[in-house]
Amino acid sequence: MPIQTATADAASISLLQLCQISYLDPSAIPGSFPLAWPASGGGSWSLAWGPAQDPSGANLAYVAVRSASGQTLSLAVVVRGTDWDVPLLGLWNQIVQDLDADSQQAPPWTTATGTLIADGTADALSRISGMTAGGQSLVGFLAGFYGTAGNGQVPLQVTGHSLGGCVTTVLAPWLQSQLGQQGLSPAIVPTTYAAPTAGNQAFAEAFRSAFPTAACYRNTLDMVPKAMADLDEIPLIYADVGPGLLAPVAIATAILGYDFWLLHCGVSYTDIPDSQSLPGTWLTPDPSSPVGPWLDEVLQQHDTKTYMGLLGGTSVTEGEAVRLRAAIAAAAPGRRPPAPTASADPAYAARLKAAFARLRQPGAGLR
């Protein structure tokens, strides 16, 4: 599916800064405000609700309000992406949300036939809908805000990075439905960064129809947005940049196997139409990384700090890759990195292409 080249703006930069803050320790999030809008006359953000987490620590969300000269300009619901620095149960629940894509279900806000989302994504939405902060649920807080005279015209932005971006695409229509049931209809504007695809073609088209101004940003060298619609592109994602690293055999085999399994299960995923491309550049992985150079490049390309650089903005945190690299090094002290797959190996690249091409043949995923 064609992807448009993105045009950066202050709103996209500011919302990504809010996403960066969501990855901080929950106790540190309130101290990150007020946060200035990255353009003159835009006021600043303050924390309005949360941060709230589900009991396992898997998901986190908060609400920020932007105001200037005493006037409320916008509200933003921010959803955190996958965070590896959480309790074991929370980590497991996030893995389920990221990878439980072999079965789908109808989303809870529509009766339209054929609209399906991944079970893992539905689990994340369920957990977020049940979270409270200060005795209020997210919907309860938003209903109170938009039920107050003078607030009805304040735009409601919904945003997230990675898993948070995926959840954003289901949270926005769910909030639209929940608030609509209370007679409230704020203008909802979703913005996602590095988001995997949440559902099938009917879902993707319904999302774009409901939110025509939504911005869905994808770094061209980030493998995460290629899940689950474009899994076959992941092993060769760096074939034509830098030294031409190819995915290690174990990783390529796992991706091929999971792609086959999704076909066997009869599920399909489609990118949000008119997603916006951020042309990535090679970032030079750490050759001493315990996970090897290919995965180290993956970590960097997916990082919010990389996305911020591509948007031309200023990061307000060190980014997730720094913390994840430190955690990996601490978990595997002295471990030698795996041998990288030979750079620009034409024979291996040809085998990868042939394997995924065979998988795409009619009937390949059937018994």
C-alpha positions in Angstrom: 0.0 0.0 0.0 1.5 3.4 -0.9 2.6 5.5 2.1 2.8 9.3 1.9 6.0 11.2 2.8 5.4 13.0 6.1 5.5 16.7 6.6 6.5 17.5 10.2 4.6 20.1 12.2 4.6 21.4 15.8 1.6 19.3 16.8 3.3 16.0 15.8 6.5 17.0 17.6 4.6 18.0 20.7 2.6 14.8 20.8 5.7 12.7 20.4 7.2 14.5 23.4 4.2 13.4 25.4 4.8 9.9 24.2 8.4 10.1 25.3 7.3 11.1 28.8 4.9 8.1 29.0 8.0 5.8 29.1 9.3 7.4 32.2 8.8 5.8 35.6 5.2 6.6 36.6 6.4 8.5 39.6 8.5 10.8 37.4 5.7 11.7 34.9 4.0 14.4 37.0 7.4 16.2 37.4 7.7 16.5 33.6 5.0 19.1 33.4 4.4 21.9 32.5 5.8 21.0 29.0 6.0 23.9 26.6 4.4 23.6 23.1 7.3 23.6 20.6 6.1 26.7 18.7 5.3 30.3 19.7 1.8 31.0 20.9 1.0 27.3 21.6 1.0 27.5 25.4 2.0 24.5 27.4 0.8 21.1 28.6 -0.1 20.2 32.1 -1.1 16.8 33.6 -4.9 16.5 34.0 -5.5 12.8 34.7 -3.2 9.9 35.7 -0.8 8.5 35.0 -2.9 5.3 35.5 -1.8 1.7 35.1 -3.5 -1.6 35.0 -2.8 -3.8 38.1 -0.1 -5.8 36.2 1.8 -2.7 35.1 1.4 -3.7 31.4 -0.3 -0.6 30.2 -0.1 3.1 31.2 -2.1 6.1 30.0 -2.5 9.7 31.1 -4.3 12.9 29.9 -2.6 16.2 29.4 -4.3 19.6 28.8 -2.8 22.3 26.7 -3.6 25.9 27.6 -2.4 29.4 26.9 -3.4 32.7 28.5 -6.1 30.9 30.5 -7.7 29.3 27.5 -7.9 25.5 27.0 -6.6 24.7 23.5 -6.6 20.9 23.4 -6.7 17.7 25.4 -4.4 14.7 24.8 -4.8 11.1 25.8 -1.4 9.5 25.8 -0.9 5.7 25.7 2.5 4.1 26.6 4.0 1.6 24.3 5.8 -1.7 25.3 8.0 -1.1 28.3 10.4 -3.8 29.4 11.0 -2.3 32.8 7.8 -3.6 34.4 7.0 -6.5 36.7 7.1 -10.0 35.1 3.3 -10.3 34.8 3.1 -6.9 33.1 5.9 -7.9 30.7 4.0 -11.1 29.8 0.8 -9.2 29.3 2.6 -6.8 26.9 4.1 -9.7 24.9 0.6 -11.1 24.6 -0.7 -7.8 23.4 2.1 -7.5 20.9 2.0 -11.0 19.5 -1.5 -12.4 20.0 -2.5 -11.8 16.4 -3.5 -15.3 15.3 -7.1 -14.8 16.4 -9.3 -11.7 15.9 -12.6 -10.4 17.3 -15.1 -7.7 16.6 -14.2 -4.5 18.4 -16.6 -3.4 21.2 -17.7 -0.1 19.6 -19.3 -1.4 16.4 -21.7 -3.9 15.0 -20.4 -3.6 11.4 -19.9 -7.0 9.9 -16.4 -8.0 9.1 -14.5 -5.4 11.2 -11.9 -7.3 13.2 -9.0 -6.5 15.5 -6.3 -8.7 17.1 -7.2 -10.4 20.4 -4.0 -8.9 21.9 -5.0 -5.4 20.9 -8.5 -6.0 22.3 -6.8 -7.1 25.6 -4.9 -3.8 25.8 -8.0 -1.8 25.2 -9.9 -3.7 27.9 -7.1 -3.0 30.4 -6.9 0.7 29.6 -10.7 1.1 29.8 -10.6 -0.4 33.3 -7.8 1.9 34.7 -8.6 4.7 37.2 -6.8 7.7 38.5 -8.1 9.7 41.4 -11.2 7.5 41.5 -12.1 8.3 37.9 -11.9 6.1 34.8 -10.6 7.6 31.6 -14.1 7.9 30.1 -15.4 9.3 33.4 -12.8 12.1 33.3 -13.3 12.9 29.7 -17.1 12.9 30.1 -16.8 15.3 33.0 -14.5 17.6 31.0 -16.6 17.7 27.8 -19.8 17.9 29.8 -18.6 21.2 31.2 -19.9 24.3 29.5 -17.4 25.8 27.1 -15.3 22.7 26.6 -17.3 21.0 23.9 -15.2 22.5 21.1 -11.8 21.5 22.6 -10.1 19.0 20.3 -9.4 15.6 21.8 -6.0 14.2 20.6 -5.2 10.5 21.2 -1.6 9.4 20.7 0.9 6.7 21.4 4.2 5.1 20.2 4.7 1.5 19.2 2.1 -0.7 21.1 0.7 2.6 22.3 0.2 3.7 18.7 -1.6 0.4 17.9 -3.8 0.9 20.9 -4.5 4.5 19.8 -6.2 3.2 16.7 -8.7 1.3 18.7 -8.9 3.6 21.7 -10.0 6.6 19.5 -13.1 4.9 18.0 -13.9 3.4 21.4 -13.8 6.8 23.1 -15.9 8.3 20.2 -18.5 5.6 20.9 -18.4 5.9 24.7 -18.7 9.7 24.7 -21.3 9.6 22.0 -23.5 7.5 24.2 -23.4 10.4 26.7 -24.4 12.9 24.1 -20.8 14.2 23.7 -19.0 14.6 20.4 -15.6 16.2 20.7 -13.4 16.3 17.6 -11.1 13.4 18.0 -7.7 13.5 16.2 -5.5 10.3 16.6 -1.7 10.5 16.0 0.4 7.4 16.0 4.1 6.7 15.8 5.7 3.3 14.9 2.4 1.5 15.4 1.9 -2.1 14.4 -1.4 -2.8 12.5 -4.3 -3.5 14.8 -6.9 -5.1 12.5 -8.1 -6.2 9.1 -8.9 -4.2 6.0 -12.4 -3.4 7.1 -11.0 -2.0 10.4 -8.3 0.0 8.7 -10.8 1.5 6.2 -13.3 2.3 8.9 -10.6 4.0 11.0 -9.5 6.2 8.2 -13.1 7.1 7.3 -13.9 8.0 10.9 -10.7 10.0 11.4 -9.7 11.5 8.1 -7.1 13.8 9.7 -5.3 11.1 11.7 -1.5 11.1 11.2 0.1 7.7 11.3 3.9 8.1 11.2 6.2 5.2 10.1 10.0 5.3 9.9 10.9 3.4 6.7 13.7 1.5 8.6 11.6 0.6 11.6 10.4 -3.1 11.5 7.7 -2.7 14.1 5.1 -0.9 11.8 5.5 -3.9 9.4 3.8 -6.2 12.0 1.5 -7.8 11.2 0.6 -6.6 7.7 4.0 -6.7 6.1 6.0 -9.4 8.0 7.7 -10.6 4.8 9.5 -7.2 4.5 11.2 -7.4 7.9 14.2 -9.8 7.3 15.3 -7.6 4.3 14.5 -4.2 5.8 18.2 -3.2 6.0 19.4 -5.0 2.8 19.9 -1.8 0.9 21.2 0.5 3.6 24.4 0.7 5.6 26.4 -2.5 5.2 23.3 -4.3 4.0 22.7 -6.4 7.2 20.2 -9.2 6.8 18.2 -10.7 9.6 19.9 -13.6 11.4 18.6 -17.0 10.3 16.9 -17.7 13.6 14.9 -14.4 13.4 14.1 -14.8 9.7 12.9 -18.3 10.3 10.7 -17.2 13.3 9.1 -14.5 11.2 8.5 -16.8 8.3 6.9 -19.3 10.6 4.7 -16.8 12.3 3.6 -15.4 8.9 2.7 -18.9 7.8 0.8 -19.5 11.0 -1.3 -16.3 10.5 -2.2 -17.5 7.0 -3.1 -20.9 8.4 -5.3 -19.3 11.0 -7.1 -17.3 8.3 -6.4 -13.8 9.8 -5.2 -10.8 7.8 -4.0 -7.3 8.7 -4.0 -4.1 6.7 -2.1 -0.9 7.2 -4.1 2.3 7.9 -4.6 3.9 4.5 -2.6 7.1 3.9 0.0 6.4 6.6 2.9 8.8 6.5 6.5 7.8 5.8 9.5 9.2 7.6 12.6 8.3 5.4 15.0 6.6 7.8 18.8 6.6 7.7 21.3 4.0 8.8 22.2 4.5 12.5 25.3 2.2 12.9 24.6 -0.5 15.5 26.8 -1.3 18.4 29.0 -4.3 17.3 29.5 -5.3 20.9 25.7 -5.5 21.7 24.8 -8.9 23.3 21.8 -9.1 20.8 24.0 -8.6 17.7 24.1 -5.7 15.3 20.9 -6.4 13.4 18.7 -6.3 16.5 20.7 -3.3 17.9 19.8 -1.4 14.7 16.2 -2.4 15.2 16.2 -1.0 18.7 17.6 2.4 17.5 15.3 2.7 14.5 12.2 2.1 16.7 13.2 4.6 19.4 11.1 7.8 20.0 14.3 9.8 19.8 14.9 8.5 16.3 11.4 9.5 15.3 11.9 12.9 16.9 15.0 13.4 14.8 13.1 12.5 11.6 10.4 15.0 12.6 12.9 17.7 13.2 12.0 18.2 16.9 13.7 18.1 20.3 13.5 15.1 22.5 12.6 15.6 26.2 14.0 12.2 27.3 17.0 10.1 26.5 14.8 7.6 24.5 14.0 4.0 25.1 17.0 2.4 23.3 19.4 3.8 25.9 17.5 2.2 28.8 16.9 -1.1 26.9 20.5 -1.4 25.9 21.5 -1.0 29.6 19.0 -3.6 30.7 20.2 -6.1 28.1 23.8 -5.5 29.1 22.9 -6.0 32.8 21.0 -9.2 32.1 23.8 -10.6 30.0 27.1 -9.4 31.4 30.1 -10.5 29.3 27.9 -12.3 26.8 29.5 -12.3 23.3 27.3 -11.0 20.6 26.0 -13.5 18.1 27.8 -13.7 14.8 26.0 -11.4 12.3 24.6 -12.6 9.1 26.9 -11.8 6.3 26.3 -8.3 5.0 24.7 -8.1 1.5 24.8 -11.9 1.0 22.9 -12.2 -2.3 22.4 -16.0 -1.9 20.8 -15.6 1.5 18.7 -12.6 0.4 17.5 -14.6 -2.6 16.5 -17.5 -0.3 14.6 -15.2 2.0 12.7 -13.6 -0.9 11.9 -17.0 -2.4 10.6 -18.4 0.9 8.2 -15.5 1.5 7.1 -15.6 -2.2 6.2 -19.3 -1.8 4.2 -18.4 1.3 2.2 -15.9 -0.7 1.1 -18.5 -3.2 -2.6 -19.4 -3.1 -3.3 -22.1 -0.6 0.1 -21.9 1.1 -1.4 -21.3 4.6 -4.0 -24.1 4.3 -3.8 -27.6 5.6 
